[in-house]
């Protein structure tokens, strides 16, 4: 019984880790990792919750190495990784 529980927990952890990985795709709006902060300040400039926006934008930029031009909420088509990365509720992770 205990062994079955351990196997179940291991599978559950593996499943959650695989869902946590963002999609990887093409980009026409690349941003080098050392420029993420700059790009995210611009992207989050009109957001009410700037701190949260900057946190997620920088996280997404560091992984996807791109930030769409414009402000948060505007189209993200130039970077499929940034656009398609979802949180556990299925909503966009990147602003």
N, CA, C and O atoms as a GROMACS GRO file, in nm:
protein
  380
    1UNK      N    1   0.082  -0.120   0.000
    1UNK     CA    2   0.000   0.000   0.000
    1UNK      C    3   0.087   0.127   0.000
    1UNK      O    4   0.061   0.220  -0.075
    2UNK      N    5   0.189   0.128   0.084
    2UNK     CA    6   0.279   0.243   0.093
    2UNK      C    7   0.356   0.262  -0.038
    2UNK      O    8   0.378   0.374  -0.083
    3UNK      N    9   0.396   0.151  -0.096
    3UNK     CA   10   0.470   0.157  -0.223
    3UNK      C   11   0.384   0.217  -0.333
    3UNK      O   12   0.432   0.297  -0.414
    4UNK      N   13   0.258   0.179  -0.336
    4UNK     CA   14   0.164   0.230  -0.435
    4UNK      C   15   0.145   0.382  -0.417
    4UNK      O   16   0.137   0.456  -0.514
    5UNK      N   17   0.139   0.426  -0.292
    5UNK     CA   18   0.125   0.568  -0.263
    5UNK      C   19   0.247   0.645  -0.310
    5UNK      O   20   0.234   0.754  -0.366
    6UNK      N   21   0.366   0.590  -0.288
    6UNK     CA   22   0.489   0.656  -0.332
    6UNK      C   23   0.497   0.666  -0.484
    6UNK      O   24   0.539   0.768  -0.538
    7UNK      N   25   0.456   0.561  -0.551
    7UNK     CA   26   0.454   0.563  -0.698
    7UNK      C   27   0.357   0.670  -0.748
    7UNK      O   28   0.388   0.744  -0.840
    8UNK      N   29   0.240   0.676  -0.686
    8UNK     CA   30   0.140   0.775  -0.724
    8UNK      C   31   0.194   0.917  -0.704
    8UNK      O   32   0.178   1.002  -0.792
    9UNK      N   33   0.258   0.942  -0.590
    9UNK     CA   34   0.314   1.074  -0.563
    9UNK      C   35   0.424   1.111  -0.662
    9UNK      O   36   0.432   1.225  -0.706
   10UNK      N   37   0.508   1.014  -0.695
   10UNK     CA   38   0.614   1.039  -0.792
   10UNK      C   39   0.556   1.076  -0.929
   10UNK      O   40   0.604   1.168  -0.994
   11UNK      N   41   0.452   1.005  -0.971
   11UNK     CA   42   0.387   1.035  -1.099
   11UNK      C   43   0.322   1.172  -1.097
   11UNK      O   44   0.326   1.246  -1.195
   12UNK      N   45   0.262   1.205  -0.984
   12UNK     CA   46   0.197   1.335  -0.969
   12UNK      C   47   0.299   1.448  -0.979
   12UNK      O   48   0.274   1.550  -1.043
   13UNK      N   49   0.413   1.431  -0.915
   13UNK     CA   50   0.519   1.532  -0.920
   13UNK      C   51   0.572   1.545  -1.062
   13UNK      O   52   0.594   1.657  -1.110
   14UNK      N   53   0.594   1.434  -1.129
   14UNK     CA   54   0.645   1.438  -1.267
   14UNK      C   55   0.546   1.508  -1.359
   14UNK      O   56   0.586   1.585  -1.446
   15UNK      N   57   0.418   1.483  -1.340
   15UNK     CA   58   0.315   1.546  -1.423
   15UNK      C   59   0.312   1.697  -1.400
   15UNK      O   60   0.299   1.774  -1.495
   16UNK      N   61   0.325   1.740  -1.274
   16UNK     CA   62   0.321   1.883  -1.247
   16UNK      C   63   0.446   1.953  -1.301
   16UNK      O   64   0.438   2.068  -1.345
   17UNK      N   65   0.560   1.886  -1.297
   17UNK     CA   66   0.683   1.945  -1.351
   17UNK      C   67   0.673   1.961  -1.502
   17UNK      O   68   0.714   2.064  -1.556
   18UNK      N   69   0.618   1.862  -1.570
   18UNK     CA   70   0.608   1.871  -1.716
   18UNK      C   71   0.514   1.982  -1.759
   18UNK      O   72   0.535   2.043  -1.864
   19UNK      N   73   0.409   2.009  -1.681
   19UNK     CA   74   0.317   2.117  -1.715
   19UNK      C   75   0.378   2.253  -1.686
   19UNK      O   76   0.337   2.353  -1.745
   20UNK      N   77   0.475   2.258  -1.596
   20UNK     CA   78   0.536   2.385  -1.557
   20UNK      C   79   0.631   2.437  -1.664
   20UNK      O   80   0.666   2.556  -1.662
   21UNK      N   81   0.674   2.353  -1.754
   21UNK     CA   82   0.769   2.394  -1.856
   21UNK      C   83   0.697   2.476  -1.963
   21UNK      O   84   0.594   2.433  -2.015
   22UNK      N   85   0.749   2.593  -1.997
   22UNK     CA   86   0.685   2.674  -2.099
   22UNK      C   87   0.708   2.617  -2.237
   22UNK      O   88   0.803   2.542  -2.259
   23UNK      N   89   0.622   2.652  -2.330
   23UNK     CA   90   0.644   2.609  -2.468
   23UNK      C   91   0.766   2.680  -2.525
   23UNK      O   92   0.800   2.790  -2.482
   24UNK      N   93   0.829   2.620  -2.618
   24UNK     CA   94   0.942   2.682  -2.685
   24UNK      C   95   0.904   2.700  -2.831
   24UNK      O   96   0.853   2.607  -2.894
   25UNK      N   97   0.928   2.816  -2.884
   25UNK     CA   98   0.889   2.840  -3.023
   25UNK      C   99   0.970   2.952  -3.084
   25UNK      O  100   1.066   3.002  -3.026
   26UNK      N  101   0.930   2.990  -3.202
   26UNK     CA  102   1.003   3.093  -3.276
   26UNK      C  103   0.970   3.232  -3.222
   26UNK      O  104   0.868   3.252  -3.155
   27UNK      N  105   1.057   3.325  -3.251
   27UNK     CA  106   1.034   3.464  -3.210
   27UNK      C  107   1.086   3.560  -3.316
   27UNK      O  108   1.188   3.535  -3.380
   28UNK      N  109   1.013   3.668  -3.333
   28UNK     CA  110   1.061   3.776  -3.419
   28UNK      C  111   1.086   3.901  -3.334
   28UNK      O  112   1.110   4.009  -3.388
   29UNK      N  113   1.078   3.885  -3.201
   29UNK     CA  114   1.103   3.998  -3.110
   29UNK      C  115   1.201   3.952  -3.001
   29UNK      O  116   1.167   3.958  -2.883
   30UNK      N  117   1.321   3.909  -3.040
   30UNK     CA  118   1.416   3.857  -2.942
   30UNK      C  119   1.467   3.965  -2.846
   30UNK      O  120   1.481   4.082  -2.883
   31UNK      N  121   1.495   3.923  -2.725
   31UNK     CA  122   1.553   4.011  -2.624
   31UNK      C  123   1.661   3.930  -2.552
   31UNK      O  124   1.631   3.826  -2.494
   32UNK      N  125   1.786   3.977  -2.555
   32UNK     CA  126   1.890   3.907  -2.480
   32UNK      C  127   1.858   3.912  -2.331
   32UNK      O  128   1.796   4.007  -2.283
   33UNK      N  129   1.900   3.810  -2.257
   33UNK     CA  130   1.868   3.801  -2.114
   33UNK      C  131   1.910   3.926  -2.037
   33UNK      O  132   1.843   3.965  -1.942
   34UNK      N  133   2.019   3.988  -2.076
   34UNK     CA  134   2.066   4.107  -2.003
   34UNK      C  135   1.983   4.232  -2.035
   34UNK      O  136   2.004   4.336  -1.974
   35UNK      N  137   1.890   4.222  -2.128
   35UNK     CA  138   1.803   4.335  -2.164
   35UNK      C  139   1.658   4.311  -2.121
   35UNK      O  140   1.571   4.394  -2.150
   36UNK      N  141   1.631   4.199  -2.053
   36UNK     CA  142   1.494   4.167  -2.012
   36UNK      C  143   1.433   4.274  -1.923
   36UNK      O  144   1.318   4.313  -1.942
   37UNK      N  145   1.510   4.322  -1.827
   37UNK     CA  146   1.456   4.421  -1.733
   37UNK      C  147   1.408   4.546  -1.807
   37UNK      O  148   1.299   4.596  -1.779
   38UNK      N  149   1.489   4.594  -1.899
   38UNK     CA  150   1.453   4.711  -1.980
   38UNK      C  151   1.325   4.688  -2.060
   38UNK      O  152   1.234   4.772  -2.058
   39UNK      N  153   1.318   4.574  -2.128
   39UNK     CA  154   1.201   4.542  -2.211
   39UNK      C  155   1.076   4.527  -2.126
   39UNK      O  156   0.967   4.567  -2.166
   40UNK      N  157   1.091   4.470  -2.007
   40UNK     CA  158   0.975   4.447  -1.920
   40UNK      C  159   0.927   4.576  -1.856
   40UNK      O  160   0.807   4.591  -1.832
   41UNK      N  161   1.017   4.668  -1.827
   41UNK     CA  162   0.974   4.799  -1.774
   41UNK      C  163   0.884   4.866  -1.876
   41UNK      O  164   0.782   4.925  -1.839
   42UNK      N  165   0.920   4.859  -2.003
   42UNK     CA  166   0.837   4.916  -2.110
   42UNK      C  167   0.704   4.841  -2.120
   42UNK      O  168   0.598   4.903  -2.128
   43UNK      N  169   0.710   4.708  -2.120
   43UNK     CA  170   0.590   4.625  -2.136
   43UNK      C  171   0.491   4.649  -2.022
   43UNK      O  172   0.370   4.648  -2.044
   44UNK      N  173   0.540   4.669  -1.901
   44UNK     CA  174   0.454   4.682  -1.783
   44UNK      C  175   0.426   4.827  -1.744
   44UNK      O  176   0.367   4.852  -1.639
   45UNK      N  177   0.466   4.921  -1.826
   45UNK     CA  178   0.457   5.063  -1.791
   45UNK      C  179   0.314   5.111  -1.762
   45UNK      O  180   0.297   5.203  -1.682
   46UNK      N  181   0.214   5.053  -1.822
   46UNK     CA  182   0.076   5.099  -1.802
   46UNK      C  183  -0.005   5.007  -1.709
   46UNK      O  184  -0.125   5.027  -1.694
   47UNK      N  185   0.060   4.908  -1.649
   47UNK     CA  186  -0.011   4.814  -1.560
   47UNK      C  187  -0.031   4.874  -1.422
   47UNK      O  188   0.054   4.948  -1.373
   48UNK      N  189  -0.144   4.841  -1.360
   48UNK     CA  190  -0.170   4.886  -1.224
   48UNK      C  191  -0.084   4.811  -1.122
   48UNK      O  192  -0.037   4.869  -1.024
   49UNK      N  193  -0.063   4.682  -1.146
   49UNK     CA  194   0.017   4.598  -1.056
   49UNK      C  195   0.155   4.579  -1.118
   49UNK      O  196   0.189   4.469  -1.163
   50UNK      N  197   0.233   4.684  -1.120
   50UNK     CA  198   0.364   4.682  -1.189
   50UNK      C  199   0.458   4.576  -1.135
   50UNK      O  200   0.526   4.508  -1.212
   51UNK      N  201   0.463   4.560  -1.002
   51UNK     CA  202   0.557   4.466  -0.942
   51UNK      C  203   0.530   4.324  -0.991
   51UNK      O  204   0.622   4.251  -1.029
   52UNK      N  205   0.405   4.285  -0.990
   52UNK     CA  206   0.366   4.151  -1.036
   52UNK      C  207   0.391   4.136  -1.185
   52UNK      O  208   0.442   4.033  -1.230
   53UNK      N  209   0.356   4.237  -1.261
   53UNK     CA  210   0.377   4.234  -1.406
   53UNK      C  211   0.526   4.219  -1.437
   53UNK      O  212   0.564   4.138  -1.521
   54UNK      N  213   0.609   4.297  -1.369
   54UNK     CA  214   0.753   4.290  -1.392
   54UNK      C  215   0.810   4.153  -1.354
   54UNK      O  216   0.897   4.101  -1.424
   55UNK      N  217   0.761   4.096  -1.244
   55UNK     CA  218   0.808   3.964  -1.202
   55UNK      C  219   0.781   3.860  -1.311
   55UNK      O  220   0.872   3.787  -1.351
   56UNK      N  221   0.658   3.854  -1.358
   56UNK     CA  222   0.622   3.753  -1.460
   56UNK      C  223   0.685   3.783  -1.595
   56UNK      O  224   0.728   3.692  -1.666
   57UNK      N  225   0.692   3.909  -1.631
   57UNK     CA  226   0.753   3.945  -1.759
   57UNK      C  227   0.900   3.904  -1.760
   57UNK      O  228   0.948   3.845  -1.857
   58UNK      N  229   0.973   3.936  -1.653
   58UNK     CA  230   1.114   3.899  -1.646
   58UNK      C  231   1.133   3.748  -1.645
   58UNK      O  232   1.226   3.696  -1.708
   59UNK      N  233   1.046   3.678  -1.575
   59UNK     CA  234   1.052   3.530  -1.572
   59UNK      C  235   1.031   3.475  -1.714
   59UNK      O  236   1.106   3.388  -1.758
   60UNK      N  237   0.932   3.525  -1.782
   60UNK     CA  238   0.903   3.480  -1.919
   60UNK      C  239   1.016   3.518  -2.014
   60UNK      O  240   1.057   3.438  -2.099
   61UNK      N  241   1.068   3.640  -2.000
   61UNK     CA  242   1.175   3.686  -2.089
   61UNK      C  243   1.301   3.601  -2.070
   61UNK      O  244   1.365   3.564  -2.168
   62UNK      N  245   1.335   3.571  -1.946
   62UNK     CA  246   1.454   3.490  -1.921
   62UNK      C  247   1.443   3.351  -1.982
   62UNK      O  248   1.542   3.295  -2.028
   63UNK      N  249   1.322   3.296  -1.983
   63UNK     CA  250   1.304   3.162  -2.041
   63UNK      C  251   1.289   3.168  -2.193
   63UNK      O  252   1.358   3.096  -2.266
   64UNK      N  253   1.201   3.255  -2.240
   64UNK     CA  254   1.167   3.262  -2.383
   64UNK      C  255   1.266   3.347  -2.463
   64UNK      O  256   1.275   3.333  -2.585
   65UNK      N  257   1.339   3.433  -2.397
   65UNK     CA  258   1.432   3.527  -2.458
   65UNK      C  259   1.364   3.615  -2.562
   65UNK      O  260   1.416   3.639  -2.671
   66UNK      N  261   1.245   3.662  -2.525
   66UNK     CA  262   1.173   3.758  -2.608
   66UNK      C  263   1.070   3.830  -2.522
   66UNK      O  264   1.024   3.777  -2.420
   67UNK      N  265   1.034   3.950  -2.563
   67UNK     CA  266   0.927   4.028  -2.502
   67UNK      C  267   0.857   4.100  -2.616
   67UNK      O  268   0.922   4.171  -2.693
   68UNK      N  269   0.726   4.081  -2.630
   68UNK     CA  270   0.655   4.150  -2.737
   68UNK      C  271   0.659   4.302  -2.718
   68UNK      O  272   0.660   4.350  -2.604
   69UNK      N  273   0.663   4.377  -2.825
   69UNK     CA  274   0.662   4.523  -2.814
   69UNK      C  275   0.526   4.571  -2.764
   69UNK      O  276   0.428   4.497  -2.770
   70UNK      N  277   0.522   4.692  -2.717
   70UNK     CA  278   0.396   4.749  -2.667
   70UNK      C  279   0.380   4.723  -2.519
   70UNK      O  280   0.474   4.681  -2.451
   71UNK      N  281   0.259   4.750  -2.469
   71UNK     CA  282   0.233   4.732  -2.326
   71UNK      C  283   0.159   4.601  -2.301
   71UNK      O  284   0.105   4.540  -2.394
   72UNK      N  285   0.157   4.560  -2.176
   72UNK     CA  286   0.090   4.435  -2.138
   72UNK      C  287  -0.055   4.439  -2.186
   72UNK      O  288  -0.122   4.541  -2.175
   73UNK      N  289  -0.100   4.328  -2.238
   73UNK     CA  290  -0.237   4.319  -2.290
   73UNK      C  291  -0.243   4.334  -2.441
   73UNK      O  292  -0.342   4.296  -2.503
   74UNK      N  293  -0.139   4.390  -2.501
   74UNK     CA  294  -0.135   4.402  -2.646
   74UNK      C  295  -0.088   4.269  -2.705
   74UNK      O  296  -0.032   4.186  -2.633
   75UNK      N  297  -0.109   4.248  -2.834
   75UNK     CA  298  -0.075   4.120  -2.897
   75UNK      C  299   0.067   4.073  -2.868
   75UNK      O  300   0.160   4.152  -2.853
   76UNK      N  301   0.080   3.940  -2.860
   76UNK     CA  302   0.209   3.877  -2.831
   76UNK      C  303   0.250   3.784  -2.943
   76UNK      O  304   0.326   3.689  -2.921
   77UNK      N  305   0.202   3.809  -3.062
   77UNK     CA  306   0.221   3.715  -3.173
   77UNK      C  307   0.366   3.697  -3.217
   77UNK      O  308   0.399   3.597  -3.280
   78UNK      N  309   0.452   3.792  -3.185
   78UNK     CA  310   0.591   3.781  -3.232
   78UNK      C  311   0.671   3.676  -3.154
   78UNK      O  312   0.782   3.641  -3.194
   79UNK      N  313   0.615   3.625  -3.044
   79UNK     CA  314   0.687   3.527  -2.961
   79UNK      C  315   0.592   3.420  -2.912
   79UNK      O  316   0.518   3.441  -2.815
   80UNK      N  317   0.592   3.306  -2.978
   80UNK     CA  318   0.496   3.201  -2.943
   80UNK      C  319   0.519   3.147  -2.803
   80UNK      O  320   0.422   3.111  -2.736
   81UNK      N  321   0.643   3.140  -2.756
   81UNK     CA  322   0.672   3.092  -2.621
   81UNK      C  323   0.605   3.184  -2.518
   81UNK      O  324   0.536   3.137  -2.428
   82UNK      N  325   0.627   3.313  -2.532
   82UNK     CA  326   0.571   3.414  -2.441
   82UNK      C  327   0.418   3.413  -2.448
   82UNK      O  328   0.351   3.424  -2.346
   83UNK      N  329   0.365   3.400  -2.567
   83UNK     CA  330   0.221   3.402  -2.589
   83UNK      C  331   0.151   3.278  -2.536
   83UNK      O  332   0.043   3.288  -2.478
   84UNK      N  333   0.212   3.160  -2.555
   84UNK     CA  334   0.143   3.034  -2.527
   84UNK      C  335   0.168   2.976  -2.388
   84UNK      O  336   0.107   2.876  -2.352
   85UNK      N  337   0.257   3.036  -2.310
   85UNK     CA  338   0.286   2.984  -2.176
   85UNK      C  339   0.167   3.014  -2.085
   85UNK      O  340   0.130   3.130  -2.068
   86UNK      N  341   0.107   2.911  -2.028
   86UNK     CA  342  -0.013   2.925  -1.945
   86UNK      C  343   0.017   2.890  -1.799
   86UNK      O  344   0.108   2.814  -1.770
   87UNK      N  345  -0.062   2.948  -1.708
   87UNK     CA  346  -0.050   2.911  -1.568
   87UNK      C  347  -0.138   2.787  -1.543
   87UNK      O  348  -0.195   2.732  -1.637
   88UNK      N  349  -0.148   2.743  -1.419
   88UNK     CA  350  -0.221   2.621  -1.388
   88UNK      C  351  -0.371   2.634  -1.417
   88UNK      O  352  -0.440   2.534  -1.436
   89UNK      N  353  -0.421   2.756  -1.420
   89UNK     CA  354  -0.562   2.778  -1.451
   89UNK      C  355  -0.587   2.790  -1.602
   89UNK      O  356  -0.702   2.807  -1.644
   90UNK      N  357  -0.483   2.780  -1.680
   90UNK     CA  358  -0.497   2.788  -1.824
   90UNK      C  359  -0.497   2.930  -1.879
   90UNK      O  360  -0.525   2.952  -1.997
   91UNK      N  361  -0.466   3.027  -1.793
   91UNK     CA  362  -0.460   3.167  -1.836
   91UNK      C  363  -0.317   3.202  -1.877
   91UNK      O  364  -0.224   3.133  -1.835
   92UNK      N  365  -0.299   3.305  -1.956
   92UNK     CA  366  -0.162   3.343  -1.996
   92UNK      C  367  -0.074   3.374  -1.875
   92UNK      O  368  -0.116   3.447  -1.785
   93UNK      N  369   0.045   3.319  -1.874
   93UNK     CA  370   0.139   3.344  -1.764
   93UNK      C  371   0.215   3.475  -1.786
   93UNK      O  372   0.248   3.545  -1.691
   94UNK      N  373   0.242   3.507  -1.911
   94UNK     CA  374   0.323   3.624  -1.944
   94UNK      C  375   0.236   3.743  -1.978
   94UNK      O  376   0.142   3.731  -2.056
   95UNK      N  377   0.268   3.859  -1.918
   95UNK     CA  378   0.184   3.979  -1.943
   95UNK      C  379   0.204   4.040  -2.081
   95UNK      O  380   0.140   4.140  -2.114
   0.00000   0.00000   0.00000
